[in-house]
């Protein structure tokens, strides 16, 4: 899996309900044609990423097919989650 493009936005919490800060990433990805996730339309992952004083983490992720916006019920493998988490950790500050 390769991340080819992305956007990141700070999620406002006007009521102060959430601890820390939340960011929404939209990651365009490429996967090998032999991967069960492959779509010729393309794929993207919507990630909610949490940043707190003591830790950062992925709160939630969803995989969608580009164009149809169809949600795909697939889980990422551990190495893919680690890649996405490292990417988010490196880029969340761009939303501030």
C-alpha positions as CSV (number, residue, x, y, z in Angstrom):
1,X,0.0,0.0,0.0
2,X,1.3,3.5,-0.9
3,X,-0.2,6.8,0.1
4,X,-0.2,9.0,-3.0
5,X,-2.0,12.1,-1.8
6,X,-3.7,13.4,1.4
7,X,-5.6,16.1,3.1
8,X,-5.8,16.9,6.8
9,X,-8.3,19.0,8.8
10,X,-8.5,19.9,12.5
11,X,-11.9,18.7,13.9
12,X,-13.4,21.5,16.1
13,X,-14.9,20.5,19.4
14,X,-16.9,23.5,20.4
15,X,-18.3,21.9,23.6
16,X,-15.0,20.5,24.8
17,X,-16.4,16.9,25.1
18,X,-13.3,15.2,23.6
19,X,-10.0,15.0,25.3
20,X,-7.0,16.1,23.3
21,X,-7.4,17.2,19.6
22,X,-8.8,15.3,16.7
23,X,-7.8,15.4,13.0
24,X,-9.5,14.0,10.0
25,X,-7.2,12.6,7.3
26,X,-8.3,11.6,3.8
27,X,-5.5,9.4,2.3
28,X,-5.5,8.4,-1.3
29,X,-3.9,5.0,-1.6
30,X,-2.6,2.6,-4.2
31,X,-2.7,-1.1,-3.7
32,X,-1.3,-3.9,-5.8
33,X,-3.7,-5.3,-8.4
34,X,-3.5,-8.7,-6.7
35,X,-4.6,-7.3,-3.4
36,X,-8.2,-8.2,-2.4
37,X,-8.8,-4.5,-1.7
38,X,-7.8,-3.4,-5.3
39,X,-10.3,-1.3,-7.3
40,X,-9.5,0.2,-10.7
41,X,-11.5,3.3,-9.6
42,X,-9.0,3.9,-6.7
43,X,-9.3,3.9,-3.0
44,X,-9.1,6.3,-0.1
45,X,-9.0,5.9,3.7
46,X,-10.7,8.3,6.0
47,X,-8.9,8.4,9.3
48,X,-9.8,10.1,12.6
49,X,-6.5,10.7,14.5
50,X,-6.3,11.7,18.2
51,X,-3.5,13.8,19.7
52,X,-3.3,14.0,23.4
53,X,-0.5,15.1,25.8
54,X,0.5,11.5,26.5
55,X,-0.2,9.7,23.3
56,X,-1.3,9.8,19.7
57,X,-3.5,7.1,18.0
58,X,-5.9,6.2,15.3
59,X,-9.4,6.4,16.7
60,X,-11.1,5.1,13.6
61,X,-10.5,4.4,9.9
62,X,-12.8,3.6,7.0
63,X,-11.8,2.5,3.5
64,X,-13.8,3.8,0.5
65,X,-13.8,3.2,-3.2
66,X,-13.2,6.5,-5.1
67,X,-16.0,7.6,-7.4
68,X,-18.7,5.4,-6.0
69,X,-17.9,6.4,-2.4
70,X,-18.8,2.9,-1.4
71,X,-17.6,1.9,2.1
72,X,-15.5,-1.3,2.0
73,X,-15.7,-3.5,5.0
74,X,-12.0,-4.5,5.1
75,X,-9.6,-4.3,8.0
76,X,-6.0,-3.1,7.3
77,X,-3.2,-5.4,8.3
78,X,-0.9,-4.5,11.2
79,X,1.9,-3.2,8.9
80,X,-0.6,-1.0,7.0
81,X,-2.0,0.4,10.2
82,X,1.5,1.2,11.4
83,X,2.2,3.0,8.1
84,X,-1.0,5.1,8.3
85,X,-0.3,5.9,12.0
86,X,3.2,7.0,11.3
87,X,2.0,9.1,8.3
88,X,-0.7,10.8,10.5
89,X,1.8,11.4,13.3
90,X,4.2,13.1,10.8
91,X,1.5,15.3,9.1
92,X,-1.2,16.2,11.7
93,X,0.5,19.5,12.5
94,X,-0.2,20.7,9.0
95,X,-3.8,21.3,9.9
96,X,-3.0,23.8,12.7
